């Protein structure tokens, strides 16, 4: 049968050209096998090296509701990495009709799932909520048994962080990293797709920064020893790593972190791993509201606000990301990609400037739309930007004020405001 290009969710009729040179004995054997299988049962499953193939007899493909049954196959527990499903109706030897449900590609936008609240819903309800919103990625700040258990077979991809206080141990001996991987990754690796392990969160600059690079090396070694070398290793940084951030082309790591960031940049480039960067135009705006336009911070400007040589910026989000790209380039990390590990806007903050539901809804809505497209940034155009919204819930054990009001949802799982993730 000649190859057929199959568009998603469409019916296809394929015509098979008869093979006039087919071996007659093989032909008779195939016919006998077909009769045997037809007589055996109306439903069977055949295991192959690649997947499970289901045979459903008397199938009328035009009567199938693919939108309803396709996701059930895609997310079934038998297929932790999700699966395509083909439904075939045979008319006679040379004609068949096939309809295909192709597994949905994971979106580029995920959410940060924080746990600093004493009134948050149980993880199984949270994961069900994420799936109902077609959210296919999440970032966890540290391992949590209940959350990891709820994520099994969910189809949600995960960035998993280490606790900051574990960095010193992880850096001193690969055995500590091996124990960490064997405890927090390996038992779940068949049912959860881990994208990346982050060695700490925003510890550079700081007292723990000298431990980050060696911890990353040891975690990577431990993953490879566990045959999990496809999982990337990185660290999460804030824009405090920058000594110069304006204009974006002048972005450069500060002198006090240049040594650590040089090592990390080389590691990331060598291992084709991204740098995880927390990007917050909100904080840049409130630190300098007289110089930064609110519309520029909210991704709501229709005009170019900053011209940097030939590069033109309409939003502060892009300017921040590109300033880190410039710093990476100067440190030898030209090939390193950036994943925006956090970005968001507070919906309240006890009178804090610009903290409102309206602004939070505008920022997150426009940010999701922006990074999901292929516009990219002026410095790195033509591609989407993997980004994680901060955060799922308002968390009442964070510091009072804006820090407690970055959530998309209240702890009772009602929306603070609505944004689309599709």
C-alpha positions in Angstrom: 0.0 0.0 0.0 1.4 3.4 -0.9 1.9 5.8 2.0 -1.0 8.1 2.8 -0.7 11.5 4.5 -3.4 11.5 7.2 -4.8 14.9 8.4 -6.0 14.9 12.0 -9.6 13.8 12.6 -10.4 13.1 8.9 -11.6 10.1 7.0 -9.3 8.6 4.5 -10.1 6.0 1.9 -7.0 4.0 0.8 -6.7 1.8 -2.2 -4.3 -1.0 -2.1 -2.7 -2.2 -5.3 -2.8 -6.0 -5.5 0.6 -7.7 -5.5 0.5 -10.0 -8.4 3.8 -11.7 -7.4 2.7 -12.6 -3.9 3.7 -16.0 -2.8 0.7 -18.3 -2.9 1.6 -20.2 0.2 2.0 -17.0 2.2 -1.2 -15.8 0.8 -3.1 -18.9 1.9 -1.5 -18.7 5.3 -2.7 -15.1 5.7 -6.2 -16.0 4.6 -6.3 -18.8 7.1 -5.0 -16.6 9.9 -7.7 -14.0 9.0 -10.4 -16.6 9.3 -9.0 -17.9 12.6 -8.9 -14.4 14.1 -12.4 -13.5 12.9 -13.8 -16.7 14.3 -12.0 -16.3 17.6 -13.6 -13.1 19.0 -15.2 -9.8 18.1 -12.4 -7.9 20.0 -8.8 -8.7 20.6 -5.5 -7.0 21.3 -2.2 -7.7 19.6 1.1 -6.7 21.2 3.8 -5.4 18.9 7.2 -4.0 19.7 6.0 -0.4 19.4 2.4 -0.3 20.7 -0.8 -2.1 21.4 -3.0 -2.6 18.3 -6.7 -3.1 19.0 -9.0 -4.8 16.5 -12.7 -3.9 16.7 -14.9 -5.9 14.3 -18.1 -4.5 12.6 -16.7 -0.9 13.1 -18.6 1.9 11.3 -16.0 4.6 11.3 -18.3 7.3 10.1 -20.4 6.8 13.2 -17.6 7.4 15.6 -17.5 10.6 17.7 -13.7 11.1 17.5 -13.8 14.2 19.7 -15.3 12.1 22.5 -13.5 8.8 22.3 -10.1 10.0 20.9 -9.0 11.6 24.2 -10.0 8.5 26.1 -7.5 6.4 24.1 -4.9 9.2 24.2 -4.9 9.6 28.0 -5.6 6.0 28.9 -3.3 4.6 31.7 -1.8 2.1 29.2 -0.3 5.0 27.3 1.5 7.3 29.8 3.2 9.2 26.9 -0.2 9.4 25.1 -1.0 7.7 21.8 -2.5 8.2 18.4 -5.5 6.0 17.5 -6.5 4.8 14.1 -10.0 3.4 13.3 -10.1 1.4 10.2 -13.1 0.0 8.3 -12.4 -2.6 5.6 -14.8 -2.7 2.7 -13.0 -5.3 0.6 -9.5 -6.4 -0.2 -8.4 -3.2 -2.0 -10.3 -0.5 -0.1 -10.6 0.6 3.4 -11.6 3.8 5.3 -9.6 5.1 8.2 -10.1 7.9 10.7 -7.4 9.1 12.9 -7.2 10.7 16.3 -3.7 12.2 16.7 -2.5 12.9 20.1 -2.5 16.6 20.9 0.9 18.3 21.1 1.6 19.7 24.5 1.2 23.5 24.6 4.0 25.8 25.3 2.3 27.4 28.3 2.2 25.7 31.7 1.5 26.7 35.2 3.5 26.9 38.5 1.9 24.6 41.1 2.8 26.1 44.5 1.9 24.6 47.8 2.4 27.5 50.3 -1.2 27.4 51.5 -3.1 25.7 54.3 -6.4 25.7 52.5 -5.4 24.3 49.1 -7.5 21.5 47.4 -6.0 18.0 47.3 -3.6 17.3 44.4 -5.9 14.9 42.6 -8.5 17.6 42.2 -5.9 20.1 41.1 -4.5 17.8 38.4 -8.1 17.2 37.2 -8.6 20.9 37.0 -5.5 21.4 35.0 -6.5 18.7 32.6 -10.0 20.2 32.2 -8.3 23.5 31.1 -6.0 21.7 28.6 -3.0 22.7 30.6 -0.3 20.2 29.6 2.7 21.4 31.6 3.4 22.3 35.2 6.4 23.3 37.3 6.8 22.0 40.9 9.2 23.8 43.2 10.1 20.6 45.1 9.1 16.9 45.1 5.8 16.1 46.8 4.6 12.5 47.0 0.9 13.4 46.7 1.3 15.7 43.8 3.6 13.2 41.9 1.1 10.4 42.5 -1.7 12.6 41.2 0.3 13.4 38.1 0.7 9.7 37.1 -0.7 9.0 33.6 -2.1 12.5 33.5 -0.3 13.5 30.3 1.0 16.6 32.0 4.7 17.3 31.5 6.7 18.4 34.6 9.6 20.6 35.6 10.7 19.4 39.0 12.9 21.5 41.3 15.2 20.6 44.1 14.9 22.2 47.5 17.4 25.0 47.8 18.8 23.6 51.1 19.6 20.3 49.3 22.1 22.0 46.9 25.1 21.7 49.0 24.6 17.9 49.5 23.8 17.4 45.8 27.0 19.2 44.9 29.4 17.4 47.1 28.9 13.8 46.0 27.2 12.2 43.1 25.7 9.6 45.5 23.5 12.3 47.0 22.2 13.2 43.5 21.7 9.5 42.7 19.6 9.1 45.8 17.6 12.2 44.9 16.9 10.9 41.4 16.1 7.3 42.6 13.6 8.7 45.1 11.9 11.5 43.2 12.2 10.7 39.5 12.9 7.1 38.8 9.7 5.6 40.5 7.5 7.9 38.4 9.4 8.0 35.1 7.2 5.4 33.4 4.0 7.4 34.1 5.2 11.0 34.2 7.2 12.8 31.5 9.8 14.9 33.3 11.1 17.7 31.1 13.7 19.1 33.4 15.2 19.1 36.9 16.0 22.5 38.3 18.8 22.7 40.7 17.4 25.4 43.1 15.2 28.4 42.6 16.7 32.0 42.4 19.7 31.2 44.6 22.1 33.1 42.3 23.4 35.5 43.5 23.6 34.3 47.1 25.3 32.1 49.6 24.1 28.9 47.8 25.2 29.9 44.3 28.6 28.2 44.5 26.9 24.8 44.8 24.6 25.1 41.8 26.9 24.1 38.9 28.3 21.1 40.7 24.8 20.0 41.7 23.7 20.3 38.1 26.6 18.1 37.0 25.9 15.4 39.6 22.1 15.4 38.8 22.9 14.9 35.1 25.3 12.1 35.9 22.7 10.4 38.1 20.0 10.7 35.4 22.3 9.2 32.8 23.1 6.3 35.2 19.4 5.7 35.6 19.0 5.6 31.8 17.1 8.9 32.0 19.5 11.1 30.2 16.7 12.6 28.1 15.6 14.6 31.1 17.3 18.0 31.1 19.0 19.6 34.0 19.1 23.4 34.6 18.7 26.0 37.3 16.1 28.7 37.8 17.3 32.3 38.0 15.8 35.8 38.4 16.9 38.9 36.5 19.0 39.7 39.6 21.8 37.8 37.7 22.0 40.8 35.3 24.4 43.6 35.9 23.2 45.4 32.8 19.7 44.9 31.4 19.1 48.0 29.2 19.0 48.2 26.3 18.5 44.5 25.8 21.5 44.1 23.4 23.7 45.3 26.3 22.5 42.6 28.7 25.3 41.2 30.7 25.7 39.1 33.8 26.9 41.0 36.9 30.5 40.6 38.0 29.6 38.8 41.2 27.8 35.9 39.3 29.9 35.9 36.1 32.0 33.0 37.1 29.0 30.8 38.1 26.9 31.8 35.1 29.8 31.2 32.8 30.1 27.6 34.0 26.3 27.1 33.9 26.1 28.6 30.4 28.7 26.2 29.1 27.0 23.2 30.8 23.6 24.1 29.3 25.1 24.6 25.8 26.9 21.3 26.0 23.8 19.4 27.2 21.3 21.3 25.0 19.4 22.3 28.1 17.5 25.6 28.6 18.1 28.3 31.2 15.0 28.7 33.4 14.3 32.4 33.9 11.7 34.1 36.1 10.4 37.1 34.1 8.3 39.7 35.9 7.5 43.0 34.1 5.3 43.8 37.1 8.2 44.3 39.5 10.2 46.2 36.9 7.2 48.5 36.5 6.5 49.2 40.2 10.2 49.9 40.7 10.1 52.6 38.1 6.6 53.7 37.2 7.6 57.1 36.0 9.9 55.7 33.3 8.0 52.6 32.3 4.6 52.8 30.6 2.0 50.5 32.1 0.8 49.4 28.7 4.4 48.4 27.9 4.5 46.3 31.0 1.1 44.8 30.3 1.9 43.7 26.7 -0.8 46.2 25.6 1.2 48.7 23.7 0.5 48.9 19.9 3.5 51.2 19.4 7.2 50.6 19.5 8.4 51.8 22.9 12.1 50.9 22.8 14.4 50.9 19.8 17.6 49.0 20.3 19.5 49.3 17.0 17.4 47.4 14.5 15.4 45.7 17.2 12.0 47.2 18.2 10.2 46.4 21.4 6.5 46.8 22.1 6.5 44.9 25.4 8.8 44.7 28.5 8.5 40.9 28.6 10.4 40.6 25.3 13.0 43.2 26.4 13.7 41.2 29.7 14.0 37.9 27.8 16.3 39.4 25.2 18.5 41.0 27.8 19.2 37.5 29.3 19.8 36.2 25.8 22.4 38.9 25.3 24.1 38.0 28.6 24.2 34.3 27.6 25.8 35.2 24.4 28.5 37.1 26.1 29.1 34.2 28.4 29.5 31.7 25.6 25.9 30.4 25.7 24.8 31.5 22.2 23.0 28.2 21.7 21.2 28.2 25.0 17.4 28.6 24.9 15.4 30.4 27.6 12.3 28.8 29.2 10.3 31.4 31.1 9.8 29.4 34.4 7.6 32.1 36.0 5.7 35.1 34.9 2.5 36.7 36.2 0.7 39.7 37.6 -1.0 40.2 41.0 -4.7 40.6 41.1 -4.6 42.4 44.5 -2.0 43.7 47.0 -3.5 45.9 49.7 -3.3 49.0 47.6 -0.1 48.2 45.8 0.3 50.1 42.5 -1.2 48.4 39.4 -2.2 45.2 41.3 -5.8 44.6 40.1 -7.9 41.9 38.6 -8.2 43.8 35.4 -4.4 44.2 35.0 -3.7 40.6 36.0 -6.3 39.3 33.5 -4.9 41.5 30.7 -1.3 40.6 31.4 -1.7 36.9 31.6 -4.1 36.7 28.7 -1.9 38.7 26.4 1.3 37.0 27.6 -0.2 33.5 26.9 -1.3 34.6 23.5 2.1 36.2 22.8 4.3 33.2 23.8 2.0 30.7 22.2 2.4 32.3 18.8 5.5 32.2 16.5 6.4 35.9 16.8 9.1 35.2 19.4 11.2 38.1 20.6 12.9 40.7 18.5 16.3 39.0 19.2 15.0 35.4 18.7 12.0 35.7 16.3 10.0 33.0 14.6 9.2 30.6 17.5 7.0 30.2 20.5 8.4 30.7 24.1 7.8 27.9 26.6 6.4 29.8 29.6 4.9 28.9 33.0 2.2 31.2 34.5 2.7 32.0 38.2 0.6 30.5 39.7 -2.4 28.1 40.0 -3.6 29.4 43.4 -3.5 32.3 45.7 -1.4 31.0 48.5 -2.1 32.3 52.0 1.2 31.2 53.6 3.3 33.5 51.4 4.1 37.1 52.6 1.1 39.3 52.8 0.3 41.7 49.9 0.9 41.0 46.3 2.7 37.7 47.0 -0.5 36.1 48.1 -2.4 37.2 45.0 -0.7 35.8 41.9 -3.1 32.9 41.5 -5.5 32.2 38.7 -7.7 30.4 41.2 -8.9 30.8 44.7 -8.3 27.8 47.0 -11.9 26.8 46.5 -11.1 26.3 42.8 -13.2 29.2 41.5 -11.4 31.6 39.1 -10.0 34.9 40.2 -10.3 35.8 36.5 -10.4 33.8 33.3 -7.7 33.3 30.8 -7.6 30.9 27.8 -4.8 28.3 27.5 -5.8 27.0 24.1 
